[in-house]
């Protein structure tokens, strides 16, 4: 088997191909093939890894022809990771930019993000910057990337990261092609149940109009519930000062407008984000096919280009229904971030707590919080997310006594962030040099919606914390405190997906959804048990490959259901 072959499509349906040596340069002649698909299909059994500019440029075409690739190396995805590792996150990451830097030539900017094409795969075939790069230039960029890996702080880990990110690109393309099973008729039934009849002209449906009337009646004048400024003004007129119309803030107000206003906001979001217009745009032939973007945020978490696939409301999940005779195997990683903290910190006490399949927070509460699970959960997540005042300070002191290495690990990351130093995940994904959201925004780097959970959540409703005003340095420190954990969890997730993809390769099962720590496989009913076992094995294998041999376990809560909403 030849370990690596470089591949680049050319005009028409052709391709240029070349075997690569250990130095990343051609070890044989460059071949010009008249048909890309045929060339890959003929060589696939003998190729260990395909090296190409961008997975989105090549793989959808291969998948459409029924050709599945085992491994690839995505040059542009790797360039982003390498730039970050070198403290240069935000510089153009295209192959053309990398070639210009290599020559000392002016560096072209990356193209603006492409808009997804609802209900279509056409956006995946659009040309990108660097598509016209000479093949020899592409090979030199790859060879230079190979050398840059060797200069990393942990070369083996960084190579594992770029390999797993490339594997994630394959998974993303395959999930896009398979699509998430979606029953349009069920979706319409849910919308009618929640929103009532639609009015001609595209106005608000009946239930929203009724709630808007209730809000206006409560204030004694006409108020637009969809306009925050109008709502804030209405409360001011009633002698109540509010800073925003966030649900958690409204819930603390004693006023007859609050209940219909909260109900309106919830339904309004469903109508605008997953209403009839969304259904018409995004669902075709019983499938929802979002365009997944692996590494779409600085921590490595995935995003999507349009469609809102990662924010499907629980009630809308009723429309995600397996095909007849098939099932959805829905798996959630259990308490992933605390387990990751145990693995990366090598704290003996926390590794022991995380070394079992049972509920981690219960085990933690028995050791350090007198059996109070909610208290233990808030304490540990507060340490990860950076709640270091009030009760959080007291909890942090208790955790530091019990798990000193774990708390020191996130403390050190926070201190590095406050000082503007680079902070890395376990495999080497690197935060922006000034790691706050404002700095990432200025550099054009995709961000999570925020570094911590919803500040309105409580022990009974989630894992959020309020922080109040804080300096930019403290905000960056809180970001990097969480980055080392959340980003290392993303490292693990990539390897879990790669392992699961390989384990199910001989089945009819299809990976159809992934979100941070949750995965859905669509499979024939008779394959469901085997798929569930494969998910469990993939989680443990990913833990060993990512973090080495530790006592930490990475279990899943798995449900085999006919519809997504039945999984929880």
Secondary structure, DSSP 4 states (H G I P E B T S, - for coil): -EEEEEEEE-STT-EEEEEE-TTSSBSS--EEES-HHHHHHHHGGGEEEEEES-HHHHHHHHHHTT---S-EEEHHHHHHHHHHHTT-TTS--SHHHHHHHHHTPPPPPPPPPPPP-TT-SGGGGS--TTTT--HHHHHHHHHHHHHHHHTSTTHHHHHHHHHHHHHHHHHHHHHHHH-EE--HHHHHHHHHHHH-PPPTTS---HHHHHHHHHHHHHHTS---TT-HHHHHHHHHHTT---S---HHHHTT---THHHHHHHHHHHHHHHHHHSHHHHHHHEETTEE---EETT-STTS--EESSS-GGG--TTGGGG-BPPTTEEEEEEEETTHHHHHHHHHHT-HHHHHHTTSSS-HHHHHHHHHSTT-HHHHHHHHHHHHHT--STHHHHHHHHHHHH-HHHHHHHHHHHHHHHTT---B-TT--B--SS-SHHHHHHTT----S-SS--TT--TTT-S-----S--HHHHHHHHHHHHHHHHHHHHHHHHHHHHHHHHTTTSS-EEEEEETTEEEEEEEGGGHHHHHHHHHHHHHHHHHHHH-S-S----EEEEEESBGGGG-
